[in-house]
Amino acid sequence: TLPYIIWKDCVLIYKNVYSSHQNFHPHSIKIPGDITLGGLFPIHSRGPHGVNCGELKKEKGIHRMEAMLYALDQINSDPELLPNITLGARVLDTCSRDTYALEQSLTFVQALIQKDTSDIRCTNGEPPIIRKPERVVAVIGASASSVSIMVANILRLFEIPQVSYASTAPELSDNNRYDFFSRVVPPDSYQAQAMLDIVKALGWNYVSTLASEGNYGESGVEAFMQISREAGGVCIAQSVKIPREPTAGEFDKIIKRLMETSNARGVIIFANEDDIRRVLEAAQRANLTGHFLFVGSDSWGAKSSPITELEDVAEGAVTILPKRASIDGFDQYFTSRCLENNRRNIWFAEFWEDDFRCKLTRPGVKLDPEKKKCTGDERIGQDSSYEQEGKVQFVIDAVYAVAHALHNMHQDLCPGSHGVCSNMDPVEGRLLLDYIRAVNFNGSAGTSVLFNENGDAPGRYDIFQFQMTNHSHPGYHVIGQWTNNLRLNVREMQWSGGDRSVPESICSFPCKPGERKKMVKGVPCCWHCELCDGYQYQLDEFTCETCPLDKRPAPNRTACRPTPIIKLEWNSLWALVPASIAMLGILTTIAVVITFIRFNDTPIVRASGRELSYVLLTGIFIIYLITFLMIAEPGVVVCALRRLLLGLGMAITYSSMLTKTNRIYRIFEQGKKSVTPPKFISPTSQLLITFILISVQVFGVFVWFAVIPPHTIIDYEELRPPNPDLARGILKCDMSDMSIICCLSYSIVLMVTCTVYAVKSRGVPETFNEAKPIGFTMYTTCIVWLAFVPIFFGTAQSTEKMFIQTATLTISMSLSASVSLGMLYMPKVYVIIFHPEQNVQKRKRSFKAVVQAAKSLTEKQNGDMKIEPDRSQ
């Protein structure tokens, strides 16, 4: 429906406008040519209510429009660019109003509208001859983004390319809505990107934004916030909008609100000059000079008016301006313009009057007596001030961009042809757009002119900083450039008071080594620092990870380091005490053995049962020896010997004792019943029984060897206290607490059984063999091992568990061996050495005597009589 409405409107406009052609065209400039370009310029400002146009705009209107005419002159006189083809123009005034510009731009599309003239007749009845309007192939303009947006909507319907020299609104980069729109100036999104890059280069990640209400300020801040969200790394603390008509105290409230997040010292400001000035004044009233770090857009640029008498507050402000250059050729051209040589510009007379503040005489118009008469001899730049308007360069580049596109198009479609050939008559708009987007040439300022896929020119900005302290020339100084990437000379920057160190604008300070960031929900630039405690180290800035079992965190907790490995050292008190006891026991055992061997055939040695005594003494020796194996550095051989000898020594000792007590018990029990001696009481039988009992322990150990071969391990869990600095790995054999108990369990069974027989044999006369000493030995041994169990298992949580348990085990075993040695053999050795007169053979005791003693014992227990024991042997 929209094309139809526009078609209908255009037909109506055609009928109205072309019927009064003279009433319309005085508001436009027509320059004839083979190919016509359109031009849209704000020659006049917006008029008051009910009036389209207001006052003349000398710089933004006349300068820019003359820049287009200058560019056309240069192109038409260039033999290399579009030879034999003259570019013409139709230039219109937008009066800085989007609706009026839309009405004016219908002039560009009227040639494309098929006009129905069948109902029009001359007075003589003949059809009228209507001059066909020139066909505009491309439009240069407009200036304001709102005007360009309005015009672009109609030009795209008729496929007329549009190249703007000043419109920077980010929405015009939408190639789906404004596909025929291009521009030689960078969009505001590039400016926002440049400002974001500045913020990041300064190491800031927490800033506030401040925008004047309106399209420029709000769209600029919106672009900055969107880009910062997409890029990450920068968070917005506050986004404050300055109302169009601020009330009294409004700016003081704005400063107070910015101070709610005082860490966000950086302030991104897209505001007009008046608002910038009032923000600085409010900061000065709040005694916050030097606190805020302003990053201003091109509306601040390098202007002095916003900061006059507020230099101390503005010191350090970083501002941005599109990179531009003054075109000397245009200066020469424009300053040479006068009323005589510039009749093609229909607004030049109005400009002349305004520039020189005089009045031209016109037929029928009375001269104002308060204004002087223009002589026509005035000269621009001599009799009036002149400074080239900043967008002149871009106007020239826009015209040249279309000219280069037409030149390339002509070479491709009309090779070897002079002038416009049939392939370019008419010029196809979409094809011309492709050629425009493909141009790449050096522009009027020497920089390349090209477009991206959205029709945007590359961003080129100069970056300024207002510097005042310690400077020979206070003012704005160039500190960098931005051309798709930032080049910032941070060493040339200085801040409030002349400080050259970059101030901070961050939400949270960096965490120390060994601390992780715990992010604040919804604010990715703010965090709390948490220490990686215990056995954790800092894996990355957000994660604490537990060190492997064999490692502990480094002092700064940024990595893991190997845990030191320890073992029981010989010089340790935990080793010296058990080793000393064991060594004393070994020497004593050897002394007993030597004594027994030396006096092997004496009655006392023979009466003690020489064969089993040597076996028992061997077991005692092994019990003492195991202490040194428990202290020795673990290895495969040491671990194998620990397994074998730990239970073997006790098994030998208590097997021998059990055999002795069992023999005595069986003899006396048999004596109560019969005079026939019991079986297996001979020395050979006693040895056989002992070795059978010992073999059970040996068999179990060798099964253990087969199932789990002996090896060493490093136990990192045993000594792993809360403080990782105290963590140690313990080199030990693969024998857990339970495996030690299991290894000793058989010996404990033998010990308990032996104790039971000792209790049953407690009534045997004191001087009858070794029943009583064995009984006392077993009672004492049980007490020792009952004390061992709570000590051994009660130290499981101690940091010195290994040392305590090893010492407890070895001392307990040495004590049990010492009890056996002391009670069974030391009295005999004492008699042999110190009382040899008692070591004589007496009458041999027969089994009959044993029977008599057993009966006498029974009668005594019954209370009938008292019998003296038979001491014969």
C-alpha positions in Angstrom: 0.0 0.0 0.0 2.9 2.4 0.8 4.2 2.5 -2.8 0.6 3.1 -4.0 0.2 6.0 -1.5 3.5 7.5 -2.5 2.6 7.0 -6.2 -0.7 8.7 -5.6 0.9 11.6 -3.6 3.6 12.0 -6.3 0.9 12.2 -9.0 -0.9 14.9 -7.0 2.4 16.7 -6.4 3.2 16.4 -10.0 -0.1 17.9 -11.0 0.2 20.7 -8.4 3.9 21.3 -8.7 4.4 21.1 -12.4 1.4 23.3 -13.1 3.2 26.0 -11.1 6.8 25.1 -12.0 8.1 28.6 -11.3 6.7 28.6 -7.7 8.8 25.5 -6.9 12.2 25.6 -8.5 13.3 28.9 -7.0 14.0 26.8 -3.9 16.6 24.6 -5.6 19.8 24.9 -7.6 19.9 23.3 -11.0 23.2 22.6 -12.7 22.9 20.9 -16.0 24.9 17.8 -16.9 24.9 14.4 -18.6 24.2 12.8 -15.2 22.5 14.6 -12.4 23.1 14.2 -8.7 20.8 15.3 -6.0 21.9 17.3 -3.0 20.2 17.9 0.4 21.6 20.6 2.7 20.3 22.5 5.7 20.6 25.9 4.0 18.1 27.3 6.6 17.3 26.4 10.1 14.0 25.1 11.3 11.4 27.8 11.2 9.0 28.8 13.9 5.6 27.2 14.3 3.7 27.3 10.9 6.9 28.4 9.0 9.0 25.8 7.2 12.3 27.6 7.1 14.1 30.0 9.5 17.4 31.8 9.5 20.2 31.1 7.1 22.9 28.6 8.3 26.2 29.9 6.9 28.6 27.1 7.9 26.4 24.0 8.0 24.3 25.2 5.1 26.2 27.3 2.6 29.7 26.0 3.3 28.6 22.4 2.8 26.5 23.1 -0.3 29.3 25.1 -1.9 31.6 22.1 -1.1 29.4 20.0 -3.4 29.5 22.6 -6.2 33.3 22.8 -5.7 33.6 19.0 -6.0 31.5 19.0 -9.2 33.8 21.6 -10.7 36.8 19.6 -9.8 35.4 16.4 -11.2 34.1 18.0 -14.4 37.6 19.5 -15.0 39.4 16.2 -14.4 40.3 14.5 -17.7 40.9 11.2 -15.9 37.6 11.0 -14.0 34.5 10.6 -16.0 36.0 11.9 -19.3 33.5 13.4 -21.7 30.8 13.1 -19.1 29.5 16.2 -17.2 28.0 15.8 -13.8 25.0 18.1 -13.0 23.1 18.6 -9.8 19.7 19.4 -8.3 20.4 20.9 -4.8 17.5 21.3 -2.3 17.2 23.0 1.1 15.9 20.7 3.9 15.4 23.7 6.3 16.6 21.3 9.1 13.2 19.7 9.1 12.6 16.0 8.3 9.0 16.4 7.0 9.9 19.4 4.8 12.9 17.5 3.5 10.7 14.5 2.5 8.5 16.9 0.5 11.5 18.4 -1.2 13.1 15.0 -2.0 10.0 14.0 -4.1 11.7 16.2 -6.7 14.3 13.4 -7.1 11.8 10.7 -7.8 9.3 12.5 -10.1 11.2 11.4 -13.2 10.6 7.8 -12.2 6.8 8.3 -11.8 4.8 7.5 -14.9 2.5 10.5 -15.3 -1.0 10.2 -16.8 -1.5 13.3 -19.1 -4.4 11.9 -21.1 -6.8 14.3 -19.4 -4.7 17.4 -20.1 -5.4 19.4 -23.3 -4.2 22.7 -24.6 -6.8 25.3 -25.6 -6.5 24.2 -29.1 -7.3 20.7 -28.1 -3.7 19.4 -28.7 -2.0 17.4 -25.9 0.5 19.5 -24.0 4.2 19.3 -24.3 5.6 18.8 -20.8 9.3 19.0 -20.2 10.6 15.7 -18.7 12.3 16.3 -15.3 15.9 15.4 -15.0 16.6 11.9 -13.7 18.6 12.0 -10.4 20.9 8.9 -10.2 22.1 9.5 -6.6 21.6 11.9 -3.7 24.3 13.6 -1.6 22.9 14.1 1.9 21.3 14.7 4.2 23.0 16.3 7.2 20.8 15.5 10.3 20.2 11.8 10.9 16.5 12.3 11.4 16.3 13.9 7.9 18.4 11.1 6.3 16.1 8.5 7.9 13.0 10.2 6.5 14.5 10.6 3.0 16.0 7.2 2.9 12.6 5.6 3.3 11.4 7.1 0.0 14.7 6.9 -2.0 15.0 3.1 -1.3 11.5 2.6 -2.9 12.8 4.0 -6.1 16.3 2.5 -5.8 18.2 5.8 -5.6 21.5 5.5 -3.7 22.0 8.0 -1.0 25.4 9.1 0.4 25.4 11.2 3.6 28.2 13.4 4.7 27.1 14.0 8.3 24.4 11.6 9.5 25.9 9.4 12.3 22.9 7.7 13.9 23.7 4.0 14.5 20.3 2.8 13.3 21.2 3.9 9.7 23.7 1.0 9.7 20.7 -1.4 9.4 21.2 -2.7 5.9 17.8 -4.3 5.9 15.9 -1.1 6.4 18.3 1.4 4.8 19.9 -0.7 2.1 20.4 2.2 -0.3 22.0 4.4 2.4 25.7 4.9 2.7 27.8 7.5 4.5 31.4 8.8 4.4 31.3 9.6 8.1 31.6 6.9 10.8 28.5 6.1 12.8 28.2 6.8 16.4 28.6 3.2 17.2 32.2 3.5 16.1 32.6 6.5 18.4 31.1 4.4 21.2 33.5 1.6 20.4 36.4 4.0 20.4 35.4 5.3 23.8 35.0 1.8 25.1 38.5 1.0 23.9 39.8 4.1 25.7 38.2 2.9 28.9 39.7 -0.6 28.6 43.2 0.8 27.7 43.1 2.8 30.9 42.3 -0.3 32.9 38.8 0.8 33.9 36.0 -1.7 34.2 33.4 0.2 36.2 32.0 3.5 34.8 28.9 5.6 34.7 27.2 7.1 31.7 25.6 10.5 31.4 23.5 11.6 28.4 21.5 14.6 27.4 17.9 13.6 26.7 17.3 13.3 23.0 18.4 11.3 20.0 22.1 12.1 20.1 22.8 11.5 23.8 20.5 8.6 24.4 21.5 6.7 21.2 25.2 7.3 22.0 24.9 5.9 25.5 22.8 3.1 24.3 25.4 2.2 21.7 28.2 2.3 24.3 26.2 0.1 26.7 25.3 -2.4 24.0 28.9 -2.7 22.8 30.2 -3.0 26.4 27.8 -5.8 27.1 28.8 -7.6 24.0 32.5 -7.1 24.5 32.4 -7.7 28.3 34.9 -6.5 30.8 33.2 -3.1 31.5 30.2 -2.7 33.7 27.9 0.3 34.0 27.5 1.6 37.5 24.9 4.3 36.8 23.2 5.4 33.6 21.9 9.0 34.2 19.8 11.1 31.8 19.8 14.9 31.8 16.3 16.2 31.1 15.7 18.5 28.2 14.5 21.2 30.7 16.3 20.5 33.9 14.9 22.0 37.1 16.9 23.9 39.7 19.3 21.7 41.5 18.9 18.9 38.9 22.7 18.7 38.2 23.5 18.6 41.9 21.2 15.6 42.2 23.0 14.0 39.2 26.4 14.4 40.9 25.0 13.0 44.1 23.6 10.0 42.3 27.0 9.4 40.6 28.6 9.4 44.0 26.4 6.5 45.1 28.9 4.4 43.2 32.0 6.4 44.0 34.4 3.7 42.8 33.0 4.4 39.3 35.1 7.5 38.8 35.0 7.2 34.9 32.0 9.0 33.4 31.1 8.5 29.7 29.3 11.6 28.6 27.2 12.2 25.5 25.8 15.6 26.1 25.4 19.0 24.6 27.7 21.9 25.5 25.4 23.5 28.0 24.8 20.3 29.9 28.5 19.5 30.0 29.2 22.9 31.5 26.5 22.6 34.1 27.7 19.1 35.1 31.2 20.5 35.7 29.8 23.4 37.7 27.8 20.9 39.9 31.0 18.8 40.5 32.8 22.0 41.5 30.1 23.0 44.0 30.3 19.5 45.5 34.1 19.9 46.1 34.7 16.9 43.8 37.4 18.5 41.6 39.6 15.8 40.3 37.3 12.9 41.4 35.4 12.3 38.1 37.3 11.2 35.0 35.3 12.3 32.0 35.4 10.6 28.6 33.5 13.0 26.3 32.0 12.4 22.9 32.5 14.6 19.8 29.9 17.0 21.1 32.6 18.0 23.7 35.5 17.4 21.3 38.1 20.2 21.6 35.6 23.0 22.4 36.6 25.6 24.9 33.1 26.9 25.7 32.0 24.1 28.0 35.1 24.4 30.2 35.8 28.1 30.4 36.5 29.0 34.1 36.1 25.3 34.9 39.5 24.1 33.8 40.4 22.6 37.1 37.3 20.3 37.1 37.8 19.4 33.5 41.5 18.6 33.8 42.2 15.1 32.6 39.0 14.8 30.5 39.5 12.6 27.5 37.5 13.6 24.4 37.1 12.4 20.9 36.6 14.0 17.5 36.3 12.5 14.0 39.6 12.9 12.2 39.2 15.8 9.8 41.3 18.0 7.7 41.0 21.5 6.2 40.8 21.5 2.4 43.0 24.3 1.1 41.5 24.1 -2.4 38.1 24.8 -1.0 39.3 27.8 1.0 40.7 29.3 -2.2 37.5 28.5 -4.0 35.1 29.8 -1.4 37.0 33.0 -0.5 37.1 33.9 -4.2 33.3 33.7 -4.5 31.4 36.9 -5.1 28.0 38.0 -6.3 29.2 38.1 -9.9 30.8 34.7 -10.2 28.4 32.7 -8.1 25.0 33.3 -9.6 24.3 29.6 -9.7 23.9 29.6 -5.9 20.4 31.1 -5.4 21.1 31.5 -1.7 24.4 33.3 -2.1 22.9 36.8 -2.0 21.2 36.0 1.3 24.5 34.6 2.6 26.3 37.8 1.4 24.0 40.0 3.3 24.3 37.9 6.5 28.0 37.5 6.2 28.9 41.1 5.6 25.9 42.5 7.6 24.7 44.7 4.7 21.7 44.9 2.5 21.5 44.4 -1.3 19.2 46.7 -3.3 16.4 44.9 -5.1 13.9 46.5 -7.5 10.8 47.5 -5.6 12.4 46.8 -2.2 13.0 49.7 0.1 16.5 49.7 1.8 16.5 49.4 5.6 18.2 52.7 6.8 19.7 50.8 9.8 21.8 48.5 7.5 24.5 49.6 5.2 24.3 49.0 1.5 26.3 46.1 0.1 28.8 47.3 -2.5 29.7 44.0 -4.0 33.4 44.6 -3.5 33.5 42.9 -0.1 35.7 39.8 0.1 35.1 36.7 2.2 37.8 36.2 4.8 39.0 39.8 4.5 35.9 41.8 5.3 34.3 39.0 7.3 35.5 36.1 9.5 35.9 32.8 7.8 36.7 29.3 9.0 36.1 26.2 7.0 33.2 24.2 8.4 34.3 20.7 9.7 32.2 18.6 7.4 33.4 20.2 4.1 35.9 17.3 3.7 33.1 14.7 4.0 30.8 16.5 1.5 33.6 16.5 -1.1 34.4 12.8 -0.4 30.7 11.9 -0.8 30.5 13.5 -4.2 33.7 11.9 -5.3 32.5 8.5 -4.1 29.5 8.7 -6.5 31.8 10.0 -9.3 34.2 7.1 -8.9 31.3 4.6 -8.8 30.0 6.1 -12.1 33.4 6.1 -13.6 33.9 2.4 -12.8 30.4 1.6 -14.0 31.0 3.5 -17.3 34.3 1.6 -17.9 32.4 -1.7 -17.4 29.2 -1.0 -19.2 30.5 1.4 -21.9 34.0 0.4 -22.8 35.6 2.7 -25.4 32.5 4.8 -25.5 32.6 8.6 -25.3 29.9 9.9 -23.0 26.9 8.0 -21.6 26.1 4.9 -23.6 22.7 3.2 -23.8 23.7 0.7 -21.1 23.8 3.6 -18.7 20.7 5.4 -19.9 19.1 5.2 -17.5 21.5 4.4 -14.7 20.2 1.4 -12.8 20.1 2.3 -9.1 20.9 -1.0 -7.5 23.8 -1.6 -9.8 25.2 1.9 -9.0 24.8 1.1 -5.3 27.1 -1.9 -5.8 29.7 0.2 -7.5 29.4 2.8 -4.7 30.0 0.2 -2.0 33.0 -1.1 -3.9 34.9 2.2 -4.3 38.2 2.7 -2.6 40.2 5.8 -3.3 42.2 8.5 -1.5 39.8 11.3 -0.4 40.3 15.0 -0.2 42.3 14.7 3.1 44.5 12.0 1.7 42.7 9.2 3.7 41.0 6.3 2.0 37.3 6.5 1.3 35.5 3.1 1.4 32.4 1.5 2.8 31.7 -1.7 4.6 28.8 -4.1 3.9 26.4 -1.7 5.8 27.5 1.3 3.8 29.4 2.8 6.8 32.8 4.5 6.4 35.7 3.3 8.6 35.9 5.1 12.0 38.8 7.6 12.2 39.0 9.7 15.4 41.5 11.9 17.1 41.7 11.5 20.8 42.3 14.6 23.0 43.0 15.2 26.6 42.5 18.5 28.4 45.8 19.2 30.2 46.6 22.2 32.3 49.2 21.5 35.0 52.9 21.4 34.2 52.3 22.2 30.6 53.7 25.1 28.5 50.5 25.2 26.4 47.4 24.4 28.5 44.5 23.1 26.5 43.5 20.1 24.5 46.4 17.8 23.4 46.2 14.9 20.9 47.1 11.7 22.8 46.0 9.1 20.3 44.0 8.0 17.3 41.3 5.4 16.7 41.0 3.8 13.2 39.1 0.6 13.9 41.7 0.0 16.6 43.1 2.3 19.3 46.5 3.8 19.4 46.8 5.6 22.8 49.9 7.2 24.1 49.3 6.7 27.9 52.7 8.1 28.8 51.6 11.5 27.4 48.5 11.6 29.6 48.3 13.5 32.8 45.5 13.9 35.3 44.3 16.2 38.0 47.2 18.0 39.6 49.6 16.9 36.9 49.6 13.2 38.1 50.8 10.9 35.4 49.7 7.6 37.0 46.4 6.4 35.5 43.7 6.7 38.2 41.5 3.7 38.9 37.8 3.3 38.1 37.0 -0.2 39.1 34.3 -1.9 41.2 36.6 -4.4 43.0 40.3 -4.5 43.4 42.2 -7.5 42.1 42.3 -10.5 44.4 45.6 -11.4 45.9 47.4 -14.6 44.8 45.6 -17.6 46.3 42.2 -15.8 46.4 39.4 -16.5 44.0 36.7 -14.1 42.8 33.2 -14.7 44.0 31.1 -12.6 41.6 28.4 -10.3 42.7 25.2 -11.5 41.1 24.2 -9.3 38.1 27.4 -7.2 38.2 30.1 -9.1 36.3 32.8 -6.5 37.2 32.2 -6.7 41.0 33.4 -9.5 43.2 34.4 -10.5 46.6 37.8 -12.2 47.2 37.8 -15.6 49.0 40.9 -17.3 50.2 41.5 -20.8 48.9 41.8 -22.5 52.3 42.9 -26.0 53.5 44.5 -28.0 50.8 43.1 -25.9 47.9 45.0 -23.8 45.4 43.9 -21.2 42.9 43.2 -23.0 39.6 42.1 -19.8 37.9 40.7 -16.5 39.0 37.2 -18.0 39.8 38.1 -21.5 41.0 39.8 -23.1 43.9 40.8 -26.7 43.4 42.0 -29.3 45.9 45.6 -30.4 45.4 46.2 -34.0 44.6 46.8 -36.3 47.6 50.6 -36.3 47.1 50.8 -32.5 47.0 50.0 -29.5 49.1 49.4 -25.8 48.2 52.4 -23.5 47.7 52.7 -20.6 50.2 50.9 -18.2 47.8 48.4 -21.0 46.9 48.7 -20.4 43.2 50.0 -24.0 42.6 50.7 -27.3 44.3 54.0 -28.5 45.5 55.1 -32.0 46.4 54.4 -33.0 50.0 57.7 -33.9 51.9 58.2 -37.6 52.5 59.4 -38.7 56.0 60.2 -41.9 57.8 61.2 -42.9 61.3 64.8 -41.7 61.6 67.4 -43.5 63.8 68.3 -40.4 65.7 64.7 -39.8 66.7 63.7 -40.3 70.3 60.9 -42.5 69.0 63.6 -44.8 67.6 66.3 -44.5 70.2 64.3 -45.7 73.2 62.9 -48.9 71.5 66.2 -49.6 69.9 68.1 -49.3 73.2 65.6 -51.6 75.0 65.8 -54.1 72.1 69.6 -54.0 72.0 69.8 -54.6 75.8 67.4 -57.5 75.3 69.4 -59.0 72.5 72.6 -58.8 74.5 70.9 -60.4 77.5 69.4 -63.1 75.3 72.8 -63.8 73.7 74.3 -64.0 77.2 71.6 -66.5 78.3 72.1 -68.6 75.2 75.9 -68.6 75.7 75.4 -69.6 79.3 73.1 -72.4 78.4 75.5 -73.6 75.7 78.4 -73.4 78.1 76.5 -75.3 80.8 74.5 -77.4 78.4 74.8 -80.6 80.3 74.3 -79.2 83.8 71.2 -80.3 85.7 69.5 -76.9 85.6 69.8 -76.6 81.8 68.7 -80.2 81.3 65.8 -79.8 83.7 64.5 -76.7 81.9 64.1 -78.7 78.7 67.1 -77.8 76.6 65.5 -78.3 73.2 62.4 -76.2 73.8 64.5 -73.6 75.7 66.7 -73.0 72.7 63.6 -72.7 70.5 62.0 -70.3 73.0 65.2 -68.2 73.3 65.3 -68.0 69.5 61.7 -66.6 69.5 62.7 -64.1 72.2 65.7 -63.0 70.1 63.5 -62.5 67.0 61.1 -60.4 69.1 63.9 -58.1 70.0 65.3 -58.1 66.5 61.9 -57.0 65.0 62.4 -53.6 66.6 65.3 -52.8 64.3 63.2 -53.9 61.2 60.3 -51.7 62.3 62.7 -48.7 62.5 64.7 -49.4 59.4 63.9 -47.6 56.1 61.1 -49.4 54.4 62.0 -51.4 51.3 60.9 -54.7 49.7 63.3 -56.8 51.7 62.6 -54.9 55.0 58.8 -55.2 54.4 59.0 -58.9 53.7 61.1 -59.5 56.9 58.6 -57.4 58.9 55.7 -59.6 57.7 57.6 -62.8 58.4 59.3 -62.0 61.7 56.7 -59.7 63.4 54.4 -62.6 64.2 57.0 -65.4 64.0 59.0 -64.4 67.0 56.0 -64.4 69.2 54.6 -67.5 67.6 57.9 -69.4 68.4 57.9 -68.1 72.0 54.3 -68.8 72.9 54.3 -72.1 70.9 57.1 -73.3 73.1 55.4 -72.0 76.3 52.1 -73.6 75.3 53.8 -76.9 74.6 55.5 -76.8 78.1 52.3 -75.8 80.0 50.3 -78.3 78.0 52.8 -81.1 78.8 52.7 -80.3 82.5 48.9 -80.1 82.5 48.5 -83.4 80.7 51.0 -85.1 83.0 49.2 -84.1 86.2 45.8 -84.7 84.8 46.9 -88.2 83.6 48.4 -88.8 87.0 45.1 -88.3 88.7 43.5 -91.0 86.6 46.2 -93.6 85.9 49.8 -94.6 86.4 50.2 -94.8 82.6 52.2 -91.7 81.3 50.4 -89.6 78.6 51.5 -89.6 75.0 53.8 -87.1 73.3 55.7 -85.9 76.3 59.2 -86.8 75.1 61.5 -83.9 73.9 61.2 -85.0 70.3 57.4 -85.0 70.5 57.5 -81.6 72.2 59.7 -80.1 69.4 57.4 -81.6 66.8 54.3 -80.1 68.4 56.1 -76.7 68.7 57.1 -76.7 65.1 53.6 -77.7 64.0 52.2 -74.7 65.9 54.9 -72.4 64.4 54.2 -73.6 60.9 50.7 -72.3 61.0 52.1 -68.7 61.4 54.7 -69.3 58.6 52.0 -70.7 56.3 49.8 -67.7 56.8 52.6 -65.3 56.1 53.5 -67.0 52.9 49.9 -67.0 51.8 50.0 -63.2 52.5 53.1 -63.0 50.3 51.3 -64.7 47.5 48.2 -62.7 47.6 49.8 -59.3 48.2 53.5 -59.2 47.5 55.4 -57.0 50.0 56.0 -53.4 48.8 56.4 -49.9 50.1 53.8 -47.2 50.0 53.8 -43.5 50.8 50.8 -42.7 53.0 49.7 -39.1 52.5 46.5 -39.4 54.5 48.0 -40.3 57.9 49.8 -37.0 58.4 47.4 -34.6 56.7 46.5 -32.0 59.4 44.3 -28.9 58.8 47.4 -26.8 58.3 48.9 -28.0 54.9 52.4 -26.7 55.9 52.5 -29.6 58.4 51.4 -32.3 55.9 53.9 -35.1 55.3 53.9 -38.2 53.3 55.0 -41.3 55.3 57.2 -43.9 53.7 56.0 -47.2 55.1 55.4 -50.8 54.3 52.0 -51.9 53.0 51.0 -53.0 56.5 47.9 -51.3 57.9 47.0 -51.2 61.5 44.6 -54.1 61.0 47.1 -56.2 59.1 49.6 -55.8 62.0 46.9 -57.0 64.4 46.0 -59.9 62.1 49.7 -60.8 61.8 49.9 -60.9 65.6 46.4 -62.5 66.1 47.7 -66.1 65.9 50.4 -65.3 68.5 47.7 -63.7 70.7 45.7 -66.9 70.4 48.7 -68.9 71.5 49.3 -66.5 74.3 45.7 -66.7 75.6 45.7 -70.5 75.3 49.0 -70.7 77.1 47.5 -68.4 79.8 44.5 -70.7 80.2 46.8 -73.8 80.7 48.9 -71.7 83.1 45.7 -71.0 85.1 44.8 -74.7 85.1 48.2 -75.7 86.2 48.4 -73.1 89.0 48.1 -75.8 91.7 51.3 -77.6 90.6 53.9 -77.4 93.4 56.2 -74.4 93.1 59.3 -76.4 92.6 57.9 -78.7 90.0 59.5 -77.7 86.7 58.3 -74.3 85.2 54.6 -74.2 85.6 54.5 -71.3 88.1 57.1 -69.1 86.2 55.3 -69.7 82.9 52.0 -68.7 84.6 53.4 -65.5 86.0 55.0 -64.8 82.6 51.7 -65.1 80.8 49.8 -63.0 83.3 52.3 -60.2 83.0 52.4 -60.5 79.2 48.6 -60.2 79.0 48.7 -57.1 81.1 51.4 -55.6 78.7 49.3 -56.4 75.6 46.1 -55.1 77.2 47.8 -51.8 77.7 49.2 -51.9 74.2 45.8 -52.0 72.4 44.3 -48.6 73.7 47.7 -46.9 73.2 48.1 -48.3 69.7 44.6 -47.4 68.5 44.1 -44.3 70.6 46.7 -42.4 68.6 45.0 -42.8 65.3 44.3 -39.0 65.1 47.7 -37.9 66.3 50.0 -36.1 63.9 52.8 -38.4 65.2 50.7 -41.6 64.9 53.3 -43.6 63.0 56.1 -42.8 65.5 53.9 -43.5 68.6 52.5 -46.7 67.2 55.9 -48.0 66.1 57.4 -47.2 69.5 54.4 -48.7 71.3 54.5 -51.9 69.3 58.2 -52.4 69.6 58.4 -51.6 73.3 55.4 -53.9 74.0 57.1 -56.7 72.1 60.4 -56.1 73.9 58.6 -56.0 77.3 56.8 -59.3 76.6 60.1 -60.8 75.5 61.9 -59.4 78.6 59.1 -60.8 80.9 59.6 -64.2 79.4 63.4 -64.0 79.5 63.5 -62.6 83.0 61.0 -64.9 84.6 62.0 -68.1 82.9 65.7 -67.9 82.4 67.3 -65.2 84.5 66.8 -67.2 87.8 68.5 -70.2 86.2 71.4 -68.1 84.9 71.7 -66.6 88.3 72.0 -70.1 89.9 74.4 -71.3 87.2 76.7 -68.3 87.5 76.5 -67.3 91.1 75.5 -70.5 92.9 77.0 -73.4 91.0 76.8 -75.6 94.2 73.0 -75.8 93.6 73.5 -76.9 90.0 73.9 -80.6 90.9 71.9 -83.6 89.9 69.5 -85.0 92.4 67.4 -88.2 92.5 65.6 -88.8 89.2 61.9 -88.3 89.4 59.8 -91.2 88.0 56.3 -90.9 86.6 55.3 -92.9 89.7 56.5 -90.0 91.8 54.5 -87.6 89.7 51.4 -89.7 90.2 52.0 -89.7 93.9 52.4 -85.9 93.9 49.3 -85.5 91.8 47.3 -87.6 94.3 48.7 -85.8 97.2 47.8 -82.5 95.5 44.3 -83.6 95.1 44.0 -84.7 98.7 45.4 -81.4 99.8 42.9 -79.5 97.7 40.2 -81.6 99.4 41.6 -80.6 102.8 42.3 -84.2 104.0 46.1 -84.2 104.4 49.3 -82.3 103.6 51.9 -83.9 101.4 55.5 -82.7 100.9 56.4 -82.7 97.2 59.0 -85.0 95.9 62.0 -82.9 94.8 63.8 -85.9 93.3 64.4 -85.8 89.6 
